Amino acid sequence: MYHDVVKSSAFQLLKPTAKCLLVWLNDLYIPGSRECIAGSVKHVATWIGCNKDTAGKAFAQLESAGFIKLVEHHNWQQRRARVWRLTFRKFKGREPTDEWKDV
């Protein structure tokens, strides 16, 4: 994780579950290869060790804090999870948008 992200007031205000989720999403990020990160609420709940409602709230908190942005909606009929991007990382050749700095 970047120091400016972790030391920001936006990060400090996150609940522990949301912080854990952000670390997990950042760990999955690979520049130029895996910049879109798919994650279902159920999968994240299993990984973090919480229920799916808590995991869903963690996603919502990260999105409202500006750390993640939705790229693609889910489609449960096709078994596709939501796809996210990290706003503090490069995405498809573009510089980070850093929405978390504006919150």
N, C-alpha and C positions, 0 to 999 in steps of 0.2 A: 504494500500500500504506500501511496505517496504521503510524505510528511504533512504537506499542506492540506490534504484531505482529512487525515486523522486528527490533526490539531484544529480543524475548523469547528466553529460553533455549530454548524449544521450537523456534523458527525457526532459531536458531543451530546446533542439533544436526542439522538436516535436511541431507541430501546435496544437492549442487548441482542434480541433476536434479529433485528434489522442490521445491526453491526455485523453479526455473524454471517448473515446472508450476503452482505456486501463483500466481505472477505472471500466468501465462497465464489461469488460471481467474478471477482477480480482474479481469483486463482484459475478460473476456467478460461479467462481471456488470453488469446494468443494473437499478437499483432500480425495483421496480414493474412491470418489463417482462420482464426475463430474469434471474430469481433462481434458477431451476433450470438447471444447466449440464450439458449432455450432452457426453460426450467418450469416444470409443473409445480403447482402448490403442493401436491401430494408427494412428489419426489423430494422437494426441499424440506417438507415437514419431517420426512423420514431421516434425511441427512442431518438436520439440525437437532432433531429429537423433540419436536413439539407437535401440536395438532395442526390440521390443515387451515383452520381459521386463523391461528396465530401466524402461520407462514404467509397467508394471504394478506394479513395486516402488515407484515414486514415488507412485502413487496409494495404495498400502498404507501407505507411510510417512506421508503427509499425513493419512490416516484415523486411524492409530494415534496421531499427534501431536495429533489433535483439531481440525485446521484445516478438514477437510471431513467431510461426513456423507452417506451414501448415501440417496437419496430413492426411487430406482426401479432395480430390477435390470435387467440386460441381457436381451435376447431375440434370440439370433443368428438364429433362424428368421425373425423379422420385421425383421431388420437394425436393431435398436434398441440403442443404446449405454446404458451406465449413466448415471443422472442424479444429480448431486451438488448439494449446497448448501454455501456457505461459512459456517462457524459464526461468523465475526467480522463478518458482514453481516446486515442485516435480511432476513427471509424471510417472505413472505406476511403482511405487516403486523405480525409479531412482532419483538421486539428480538433482537439476536444472542445466541446461547447461549454463546459463548466457551468451548467445551470445552478449547481449547488452553491456557487458563490453569490448568486442573486437572491437566494432565499433568506 
